[in-house]
């Protein structure tokens, strides 16, 4: 069933649409990106790399200073590439939203977290839209990229911008195009990940399509902004539901004394009808845990109960506690209690080989272990310090002496930079939550 949306007839375009088209085609358009995080900075760099002059806007002064110094804080952005673009005056950053005045196209890449009540927090999106409205002039293209529920662009952003007296599709152009970046993925980047988008009007869709075609290899244009918003939620929910299934199987296999990783590896040999997903200590990052919550919230407002999605979210939310119980079980086999044991957590980021701890399930596990009386330290080559339960912890150098000094090592994030041979050789007990030690055979290794 298609989402019911009240549609207005597209207003007749003004000469500004042709002017903007020309600027986009000849690369003379001044582009802006609001929010210079994991999605925003790579997007800004790709725009600049394709010949545009780009202004990044961020309220974080540290990020602004780093960009203007050519120093990358995002692993997916090579520092040499950023430095060269800054040197050539292709990219700069500022904390001032007055920069919007001189911009022809603006991409909004700000966070959309959840409140403590699990309701969507669109405060960053609203603040960005309000700031743009203050400096909105005819002929600008605005694209929201932040993950959100269907209807946000039309119901939230559009009314704010039209308070300026300008009308979307005629005076300015508004669209939604979800960021699909996969941090740490070297094969798929901003350039070659297909860009899905949908505009408020056909003119908005056409301009946004032309815009992204300048620096993205493939653009998929949809019939509305609502469709584009729903695409991102389907992608996130698809992964959430299938990871929940893997987590459910992991807990079930534990009851049957079966290795779930062996089961998944065997199942994925089927050349059709199966796609492997893997269990872990819980979901993390700002996408998979948040996207399904946005969708279920909006679905309930429209009188629909998304039961499968809710059950999947509940299963994934239980995994940190399950992991803690597995640590206790492993220690019990060595006649040790969780309370008072010395534990070493390997990896605290939400996924391997990234420096991102947002919504990290690993941190939740560490906090839970500490709350139960365990003496927990951690080692992570990407995170120097982290605040957990009011205590500031510093990453330990991973060496034989450290491994031999603890009662149990818990692999929470399987970074490729860890020396797993050393871990197996010197650890008295290991709980492997990521199947990182699949190539090793040792009686000290317990699979989560």
Buried (B, 14 or more C-beta within 10 A) or exposed (E): EEEEBEEEEBEEBBEBBEBBBEBBEEBEBBBBBBBBBBBBBBBBBBBBBBEBBBBBBBBBEEBBEBBBEBEBBBBBBEBEBBBBBBEEEBBBBBEEBEBBEEBBBBBBBBBBBBEEEEEBBBEBBBBBBBBBBEBBBBBBBBBBBBBBBBBBBBEBBBEBBBEBEBBBBBBBBBBBBBBBBBBBEEEEBBEEBEBBBBBBBBBBBBBBBBBBBBBBEEBBBBBBBBBBBBBBBEBBBBBBBBBBBBBBBBBEBBEEEEBBBEBBBEEEEEEEEEEEBBBBBBBBBBBBBBBBBBBBBBBEEEEEEBEEBBEBBEBBBBBBBBBBBBBBBBBEEEEBEBEEBEBBBBBBBBBBBBBBBBBBBBBBBBBBBBEBEBBBBBBBBBBEEBEBEEEEBEBBEBEEEBBEBBBBBBBBBBBEEBEBEEBBBBBBBBBBBBBBBBEBEEEBBBBB
